[in-house]
Amino acid sequence: MNRQARLQALSAFLKTQRAKILPQSAGLPSGIRRRTPGLRREEVAQLAGVSTTWYTWLEQGRDIKVSASVLDCIAAALRLTVDERKYLFALALDSSPVAGLEHEEPLEISPSLEKILQELHSCPTIISDRRCHIVGWNEAAAHVFLDFKEIPAEQRNMIGLVFTRKEFRRLAVNWEHFAKGFLAIFRAYYGQYVEDDWYERFLQEMKDNHPEFTHLWEQSEVRSAPEVLIEFRHAKAGKMQFHLTSLQVHGSADLRCSIYTPAPETATEAKLRQLMERHIGES
């Protein structure tokens, strides 16, 4: 991401977060003539203890000097989560990792990680890199989602697949909620790797090809490891419910292991086993 793009991303983020906060929840009068939802710029500045002019420049994406202590005050005023705070600091201070930004091809996972992946036979599991490229998956994931080996490696991007493949649109009971979960993760990466121009190219491609992407991206949250309950309507297995847990794989590559654990007290695990056994019988 070049410097101007980073500042524009910071501007959009601050505006979005400001709009989420109700004045009365911040101890401010709601007023009767508010043209936009949420707090005004001067109110954020007041809560953060900074000048209205300085905060306005920050929100406008001007190239001004900022400090960690002042950003802490801004984060507190906007009631940012831990992940949102990291995102703010990455954009405002340009504190992104610089190593390993040059790779263009999807990474490969180690044999030991591949072994762990296959051992999770009752839990659909996907391993992806910092660009959300899918670099590994197990048999259960292929049965619940789609057979990723049928997709060319360069097209195995989870964000792209969620918007382009009809299998995902049919699978998720609430597709928009499903897509937002992936976008929240993607935005966390976007802020962390602000110097990687690949993100800007990819985002522009998604906006050009998928009209609904722009709205969902602008409204997306920032979450590095969401834990949520997801409900699917599988074409062959019917209703399935999974708890999604995201784990970071420590090592030189920034890999994420997304594990979909069958929800307890549901028939999901039994349905998954039947689905996989049926496939063996048909092959």
C-alpha positions in Angstrom: 0.0 0.0 0.0 1.5 3.4 -1.0 1.6 6.3 1.5 -1.5 8.0 0.0 -3.5 4.8 0.0 -2.6 4.2 3.6 -3.7 7.7 4.6 -7.0 7.3 2.7 -7.6 3.9 4.5 -6.9 5.7 7.8 -9.4 8.4 6.9 -12.2 6.0 6.0 -11.6 3.9 9.2 -11.8 6.9 11.5 -15.0 8.2 9.8 -16.6 4.7 10.1 -15.7 4.3 13.8 -16.9 7.8 14.7 -20.3 7.1 13.1 -20.8 4.0 15.3 -20.8 5.9 18.6 -24.0 7.4 19.9 -23.4 10.8 21.6 -25.4 9.8 24.7 -23.3 6.7 25.2 -20.2 8.9 25.4 -21.9 11.3 27.9 -22.6 13.9 25.3 -26.0 15.5 24.5 -27.7 14.0 21.5 -28.8 17.3 20.1 -31.5 17.9 17.5 -29.6 18.9 14.4 -27.2 16.1 13.6 -26.7 15.6 9.9 -24.7 12.4 10.3 -25.0 9.5 12.8 -22.5 9.1 15.6 -20.1 11.7 17.0 -18.9 14.9 15.4 -15.2 15.5 14.8 -15.1 18.1 17.5 -16.6 15.7 19.9 -14.0 13.0 19.2 -11.3 15.7 19.6 -12.8 16.7 22.9 -13.0 13.2 24.2 -9.4 12.5 23.1 -8.0 15.7 24.5 -6.7 17.0 21.2 -7.5 20.1 19.1 -10.4 19.9 16.6 -8.1 21.1 13.8 -5.5 18.4 14.4 -8.1 15.6 14.6 -9.8 17.0 11.4 -6.5 16.8 9.6 -6.0 13.3 10.8 -9.4 12.2 9.7 -9.0 13.9 6.3 -5.9 11.8 5.7 -3.4 14.6 5.8 0.2 13.6 6.1 0.7 15.0 9.7 2.9 13.9 12.6 1.3 11.6 15.2 2.5 9.9 18.3 1.6 6.6 20.0 0.3 8.4 23.1 -2.1 10.6 21.1 -3.3 7.6 19.1 -4.0 5.9 22.4 -6.3 8.8 23.3 -8.0 8.6 19.9 -8.5 4.8 20.3 -10.0 5.3 23.7 -12.4 8.0 22.4 -13.5 5.8 19.6 -13.8 2.8 21.9 -11.7 0.6 19.6 -11.1 -3.1 20.3 -7.6 -4.5 20.5 -7.7 -5.5 16.8 -9.1 -2.1 15.8 -6.4 -0.4 17.8 -3.6 -2.4 16.1 -5.2 -1.4 12.7 -5.2 2.3 13.7 -1.6 2.2 14.8 -0.4 0.3 11.7 -2.1 2.9 9.4 -1.2 6.0 11.3 2.4 5.1 12.3 3.2 3.0 9.3 4.3 0.3 11.7 4.0 -2.7 9.4 6.3 -5.7 8.9 8.6 -5.2 6.0 10.0 -8.7 5.7 8.6 -11.2 3.2 6.4 -8.7 1.3 7.8 -9.8 -2.1 6.2 -13.2 -2.4 3.5 -13.4 -5.1 2.9 -17.2 -5.2 0.9 -19.0 -2.5 3.1 -20.6 0.1 3.3 -24.3 0.8 2.8 -25.8 4.2 5.3 -28.1 5.9 4.8 -31.9 6.1 4.2 -31.7 9.9 1.5 -29.1 9.4 0.0 -31.2 6.7 -0.1 -34.2 9.1 -1.9 -32.1 11.8 -4.3 -30.9 9.1 -5.3 -34.4 8.1 -5.6 -35.6 11.7 -8.5 -33.1 12.1 -10.7 -35.5 10.1 -13.9 -34.5 11.8 -13.3 -30.8 11.6 -13.2 -29.0 8.2 -10.0 -27.1 8.3 -8.4 -24.5 6.0 -4.9 -23.0 6.2 -4.4 -19.7 4.5 -1.7 -17.1 4.2 -1.8 -13.3 5.0 -3.4 -12.6 1.6 -6.1 -15.2 2.4 -4.8 -17.5 -0.3 -5.7 -21.1 0.6 -2.5 -23.2 0.9 -3.9 -26.3 2.6 -7.2 -28.0 3.5 -8.4 -31.4 4.7 -10.9 -33.8 3.3 -13.7 -32.6 5.6 -13.2 -29.0 4.2 -13.4 -30.3 0.6 -16.8 -32.0 1.4 -18.4 -29.1 3.3 -17.1 -26.2 1.1 -15.8 -27.4 -2.3 -13.0 -29.4 -3.7 -10.2 -26.8 -3.7 -7.9 -29.0 -5.8 -10.2 -28.4 -8.7 -9.5 -24.7 -8.6 -6.2 -23.4 -10.0 -3.8 -22.5 -7.2 -3.6 -18.8 -8.2 -7.4 -18.6 -7.8 -7.6 -20.1 -4.4 -8.2 -16.9 -2.5 -10.8 -17.2 0.2 -12.2 -13.7 -0.3 -12.4 -14.1 -4.0 -14.1 -17.5 -3.8 -16.7 -16.3 -1.3 -17.8 -13.7 -3.8 -17.5 -15.7 -7.0 -18.4 -19.3 -6.2 -22.1 -20.2 -6.0 -21.3 -23.0 -3.7 -20.5 -20.5 -0.9 -23.5 -18.4 -1.6 -25.8 -21.4 -1.3 -24.0 -22.9 1.7 -24.1 -20.1 4.2 -27.6 -19.4 5.7 -26.6 -15.8 6.1 -24.1 -15.2 3.3 -23.6 -11.6 4.1 -22.7 -12.3 7.7 -20.4 -15.2 6.4 -18.6 -12.8 4.0 -18.2 -10.1 6.6 -16.4 -12.5 8.9 -13.7 -13.1 6.2 -13.5 -9.4 5.4 -12.9 -8.6 9.1 -9.9 -11.0 9.0 -8.7 -9.6 5.7 -8.9 -6.0 7.0 -6.7 -7.0 9.9 -4.1 -8.2 7.5 -4.6 -5.1 5.3 -3.6 -2.9 8.2 -0.8 -5.0 9.3 0.9 -5.2 5.9 0.4 -1.6 4.8 3.5 -1.7 2.5 2.3 -4.6 0.3 0.8 -3.1 -2.8 -0.9 -6.4 -3.6 -3.8 -5.5 -1.3 -4.6 -2.3 -3.2 -4.6 -4.2 -6.5 -6.8 -7.0 -5.1 -9.3 -4.6 -3.5 -9.7 -2.7 -6.7 -10.2 -5.9 -8.7 -12.9 -7.0 -6.2 -14.6 -3.6 -6.3 -14.6 -3.6 -10.1 -16.0 -7.1 -10.5 -18.4 -7.5 -7.5 -20.7 -4.5 -6.8 -21.7 -5.8 -3.4 -18.1 -6.1 -2.3 -17.6 -2.3 -1.9 -20.5 -1.9 0.6 -19.4 -4.9 2.7 -15.8 -3.8 2.7 -16.6 -0.3 3.8 -18.7 -1.7 6.7 -16.4 -4.5 7.6 -14.9 -4.8 11.1 -11.4 -5.6 12.1 -10.9 -8.9 13.8 -7.8 -11.0 13.7 -9.3 -14.2 15.2 -13.1 -14.3 15.4 -14.8 -17.2 17.1 -18.3 -17.5 15.8 -21.1 -20.0 15.3 -21.8 -20.5 11.6 -24.9 -22.3 10.2 -24.8 -23.9 6.8 -27.4 -25.5 4.6 -25.4 -28.2 2.8 -26.9 -29.5 -0.5 -26.4 -33.1 0.6 -26.2 -33.0 4.4 -28.8 -30.3 5.2 -28.4 -28.1 8.3 -24.9 -28.1 9.8 -23.6 -25.9 12.5 -19.9 -25.2 13.2 -17.9 -23.1 15.7 -15.1 -21.3 13.8 -11.8 -21.0 15.6 -8.8 -19.2 14.0 -5.3 -20.0 15.1 -2.0 -18.4 14.1 0.6 -20.8 12.9 3.9 -19.6 14.3 6.9 -19.6 12.0 8.4 -17.5 9.2 5.2 -17.5 7.2 2.1 -15.7 8.5 -0.3 -18.6 8.2 -3.8 -19.0 9.7 -5.5 -22.2 10.6 -9.3 -21.9 10.4 -11.0 -24.9 12.2 -14.7 -25.5 11.9 -15.7 -27.6 14.8 -19.1 -29.4 14.7 -21.4 -27.7 17.2 -22.1 -30.0 20.2 -25.6 -31.2 20.8 -26.3 -31.1 17.0 -26.2 -33.8 14.4 -23.4 -32.0 12.4 -20.6 -34.3 13.1 -22.7 -37.4 12.3 -23.8 -35.8 9.1 -20.2 -34.9 8.2 -19.1 -38.5 8.7 -22.0 -39.8 6.6 -21.1 -37.3 3.9 -17.5 -38.5 3.8 -18.4 -42.2 3.9 -20.9 -41.7 1.1 -18.2 -40.2 -1.0 -15.9 -43.2 -0.3 -18.7 -45.6 -1.4 -19.3 -43.7 -4.6 -15.6 -43.5 -5.6 
